[in-house]
Amino acid sequence: MPQAKVHIIGAGLAGLAAALRLADGSRRVALYEAAPQAGGRCRSYFDSALDMPIDNGNHLLLSGNRAALSFLREIGAEDQLKGPGSAEFSFVDLASNERWVLRPNDGPIPWWILQPRRRVPGTRPRDYLSILGLLRASKGISLKAAMPCCGPVYQRLWRPFFLAALNTAPEEGAASLAAAILRETLAKGGKACRPLIAANGLSEAFVTPALRRLKTKGVEVAFERRLSTLEFEDRRVAALGFGSERIEVAAGDCVILAVPATVSASLLPGLTTPLAYRAIVNGHFKIAPPPHCPPILGVIRGTIEWLFAFPDRLSVTISAADRLIDLPREELAARIWSDVARAIQIAQPLPAWQIIKEKRATFAATVEDEALRPQTRTEFANLLLAGDWTATGLPATIEGAVRSGFVAADVVLRGA
Ligand SMILES: Cc1cc2nc3c(=O)[nH]c(=O)nc-3n(C[C@H](O)[C@H](O)[C@H](O)COP(=O)(O)OP(=O)(O)OC[C@H]3O[C@@H](n4cnc5c(N)ncnc54)[C@H](O)[C@@H]3O)c2cc1C
């Protein structure tokens, strides 16, 4: 009797995480990816305009992202994430030119809000209590209904924090998703809130070592294999169609569908998935950052929101950027560079640049779309779902994607 096999479709972080957890020798594992490379929305590529490798989008993690960090530990790449030894976030307000560094203390009792030099300028300790409403919010309400969305603490801390985490205007974001992020990071103290970035690129951290580990564990990884059909029989998947090729799914075998929501919906009619998406715009500028430039800078009241300083470039992220998506790239580059130059107080003309617009970067983390996210199990006994858009309880993030892959794998290991 041959060993049971798990077919995983999609080699983004959800599919890679599922494959990694299942590659324990108890089953055969095959991973099929439509693109010529793995990583999905979280990967690096060589950019010919800049003549250097860059990431498809700047990705920020926090030290409280425990599934993402466990994934990195398992593939031996934990050291690829770099960040300060304690939680600190530099900010500039472009309208007032004020600059400050937010420094939450390590432990869960937030005494940092009592110290003017650690908290947001122009705020009092009691202003921070407004967040309690979010932590107590019931399911199905928006962030705006759960807490006041005004005042300096909101504009200079909660709004940028939740905008980055939700990739959705926080006011329309689901309170449950914002609260989940808060509980797993800042509410646990600065130790769970250190900012981390993949200093040598996303692929060096998350993708290349994962593929290496999967290979040593005997997982078959096939690229340029786009699943085009699922065949069903007796409420189970009986075969996978890759164009003209058909692969039988034997009794006892399982399938984990770890492809984007729209692809899953086309393969599995009747599946409900989030319907709305939000864009992310990234700008990359080929210039060595000046010595005074912090590694990560939050920008308030500008077009840009987060500025990342890499040794050979400055990179900018703008979340929920749908308002910018149709602007000509040249106009965007000039507008973004003007913010960058003001934010870090330099006078250089626009250097070589690249603008990357991801129109459907993540699903919209609204109450309506949150309610449409499906569970891991489907109505078909041997078919499971994974991906940042499934019901992880988190917004669309690396942490959510990895967790969804681990959960699907655990269902298989328990006997789907
Ligand atoms: C610009 C940008 C910035 C981001 N910033 C952050 C951040 O700062 N922090 C953070 O935590 N998260 C961030 N994210 C979100 C994060 O990248 C995603 O949540 C995560 O990568 C999703 O992984 P996934 O495996 O669920 O999906 P995907 O990465 O979409 O993977 C799905 C895979 O399935 C493959 N596929 C599709 N169709 C088929 C088919 N028919 N057959 C076989 N394979 C198929 C795709 O090619 C892809 O490789 C960002 C995303 C973007 C786009």
The ligand as a MOL file (V3000), in Angstrom:
LIG
                    3D

  0  0  0     0  0            999 V3000
M  V30 BEGIN CTAB
M  V30 COUNTS 53 58 0 0 0
M  V30 BEGIN ATOM
M  V30 1 C 2.7720 44.9640 -1.8950 0
M  V30 2 C 2.4560 44.1050 -0.7150 0
M  V30 3 C 2.9030 44.4750 0.5420 0
M  V30 4 C 2.6180 43.6850 1.6590 0
M  V30 5 N 3.1040 44.0550 2.8790 0
M  V30 6 C 2.9690 43.2130 3.9320 0
M  V30 7 C 3.5940 43.5050 5.1720 0
M  V30 8 O 4.2380 44.5590 5.3360 0
M  V30 9 N 3.4740 42.6070 6.1880 0
M  V30 10 C 2.7600 41.4320 6.0450 0
M  V30 11 O 2.7260 40.6380 6.9920 0
M  V30 12 N 2.1250 41.1540 4.8860 0
M  V30 13 C 2.2080 41.9990 3.8280 0
M  V30 14 N 1.6060 41.6980 2.6350 0
M  V30 15 C 0.7160 40.5250 2.5560 0
M  V30 16 C 1.4730 39.1960 2.3180 0
M  V30 17 O 2.3690 39.3230 1.2430 0
M  V30 18 C 0.4340 38.1300 1.9890 0
M  V30 19 O -0.5210 38.0690 3.0290 0
M  V30 20 C 1.0260 36.7340 1.8320 0
M  V30 21 O 2.1960 36.7500 1.0350 0
M  V30 22 C -0.0480 35.8520 1.1820 0
M  V30 23 O 0.4240 34.5330 1.0260 0
M  V30 24 P -0.5440 33.4100 0.4330 0
M  V30 25 O 0.2490 32.1620 0.3380 0
M  V30 26 O -1.8010 33.4050 1.2100 0
M  V30 27 O -0.9700 33.9170 -1.0290 0
M  V30 28 P -0.1080 34.1940 -2.3450 0
M  V30 29 O 1.1880 34.8140 -1.9730 0
M  V30 30 O -0.9920 34.9510 -3.2590 0
M  V30 31 O 0.2110 32.7410 -2.9420 0
M  V30 32 C -0.6500 32.0490 -3.7840 0
M  V30 33 C 0.2020 31.2330 -4.7770 0
M  V30 34 O -0.6730 30.4630 -5.6000 0
M  V30 35 C -0.1740 30.4890 -6.9350 0
M  V30 36 N -1.2830 30.1560 -7.8370 0
M  V30 37 C -2.3180 30.9630 -8.2400 0
M  V30 38 N -3.1500 30.2720 -9.0330 0
M  V30 39 C -2.6640 29.0070 -9.1350 0
M  V30 40 C -3.1010 27.8410 -9.8220 0
M  V30 41 N -4.2370 27.8190 -10.5410 0
M  V30 42 N -2.3380 26.7070 -9.7300 0
M  V30 43 C -1.1810 26.6920 -9.0000 0
M  V30 44 N -0.7390 27.7970 -8.3270 0
M  V30 45 C -1.4590 28.9340 -8.3850 0
M  V30 46 C 0.3350 31.9110 -7.0760 0
M  V30 47 O 1.2280 32.0270 -8.1780 0
M  V30 48 C 1.0120 32.1230 -5.7240 0
M  V30 49 O 2.3590 31.7140 -5.7150 0
M  V30 50 C 1.8410 42.5020 1.5140 0
M  V30 51 C 1.3590 42.1460 0.2520 0
M  V30 52 C 1.6600 42.9200 -0.8560 0
M  V30 53 C 1.1370 42.5150 -2.2030 0
M  V30 END ATOM
M  V30 BEGIN BOND
M  V30 1 1 1 2
M  V30 2 1 2 3
M  V30 3 2 2 52
M  V30 4 2 3 4
M  V30 5 1 4 5
M  V30 6 1 4 50
M  V30 7 2 5 6
M  V30 8 1 6 7
M  V30 9 1 6 13
M  V30 10 2 7 8
M  V30 11 1 7 9
M  V30 12 1 9 10
M  V30 13 2 10 11
M  V30 14 1 10 12
M  V30 15 2 12 13
M  V30 16 1 13 14
M  V30 17 1 14 15
M  V30 18 1 14 50
M  V30 19 1 15 16
M  V30 20 1 16 17
M  V30 21 1 16 18
M  V30 22 1 18 19
M  V30 23 1 18 20
M  V30 24 1 20 21
M  V30 25 1 20 22
M  V30 26 1 22 23
M  V30 27 1 23 24
M  V30 28 2 24 25
M  V30 29 1 24 26
M  V30 30 1 24 27
M  V30 31 1 27 28
M  V30 32 2 28 29
M  V30 33 1 28 30
M  V30 34 1 28 31
M  V30 35 1 31 32
M  V30 36 1 32 33
M  V30 37 1 33 34
M  V30 38 1 33 48
M  V30 39 1 34 35
M  V30 40 1 35 36
M  V30 41 1 35 46
M  V30 42 1 36 37
M  V30 43 1 36 45
M  V30 44 2 37 38
M  V30 45 1 38 39
M  V30 46 1 39 40
M  V30 47 2 39 45
M  V30 48 1 40 41
M  V30 49 2 40 42
M  V30 50 1 42 43
M  V30 51 2 43 44
M  V30 52 1 44 45
M  V30 53 1 46 47
M  V30 54 1 46 48
M  V30 55 1 48 49
M  V30 56 2 50 51
M  V30 57 1 51 52
M  V30 58 1 52 53
M  V30 END BOND
M  V30 END CTAB
M  END
